[in-house]
Amino acid sequence: MLLPLGFGQRSTVTSQGRMVYYTAEKTPWMKIPTSTSDNLPNLVFFHGFGGGSSAYEWSKVYPAFAADYRVLAPDLIGWGRSEHPAKNYKVDDYITSLIEFLEKTCGSPTDVIASSLTGAIAIRAAIARPDLFKSLILTTPSGLSDFGKDYSKSLFAQIVSTPILDRLLYSTGIATDGGIRNFLEQRQFADNRRVYQEIVDAYLESALEPNAEYAALSFVRGDLSFDLSLYITQLTTPTVMIWGEKSQFTSPEIGQRLANLNPEAIKVFQILENVGLTPQLEIPAVTIGLIRQYLKLLSEG
């Protein structure tokens, strides 16, 4: 995977498997002798799910914080360069792995950035272990079955649940240059002019990892989906939600309904015009500015 300048690869072992993560460890982020990265607060970026997803999703954003934070950007289990157990994945697997990753790599309550379904999973992890979370900044966090709408019952999810056909669809329709570009242009981005070849290549590299189809198909089948509205009222961690106006999977109206369920914890609900599911890739400079603003807001209050 293409890494930003000055970042290197490390790993830690969780009960779900080995998780690779990326952190600043080279020039130009090396500190002067009297200052070490140990003194910097942690800032963790968790990517979302989809064919070829990985920490690359945040790679245009997280370097902007390397001077002020100890940045960690992991590939989740089953994605990127992390371990790919050959199994059907469940939401509890990812709640557990998020918690264990924070336990093993961060020694204090941590500011966490996460996107889409992983953002919803991060909410559940923060409910289970509020001591690990300082704040949450989430882009389009949705359980994908919110307010009783069961994604797993959709026609596409049912088709992908068909044995043999599921692997065929993955190898011919998802894990190809054309399949990934089409999805990015037609479904993930609001403006297809913002999709360039490096993004396609990064997603394809992750999608072609051995056993990558297991996590991807678990996601597409709806095995990882849940109704976030049943949990969000239990959240106590200070939270900001950023929602792409043109997110095709979950509308801003659903996001606003979720935010309204817990105004004590969810401090801000921000809609971004003409943006799709992943503002961190579509408009990274704006996303950096918003995260910087909201980290300051949540720390003050």
Secondary structure, DSSP 4 states (H G I P E B T S, - for coil): ----TTEEEEEEEETTEEEEEEEE-STTSPPPTT--GGGSPEEEEE---STT--GGGGTTTGGGGTTTSEEEEEPPTTSTTS---SS---HHHHHHHHHHHHHHH-SS-EEEEEEHHHHHHHHHHHHH-GGGEEEEEEES---BSGGG--GGGSHHHHHHTSTTHHHHHIIIIISSHHHHHHHIIIII-SSGGG--HHHHHHHHHHHTSTTHHHHHHHHHHTTT-B-GGGTGGG--S-EEEEEETT-SSS-HHHHHHHHHT-TTTEEEEEEETT--S-HHHHSHHHHHHHHHHHHHHHHH-
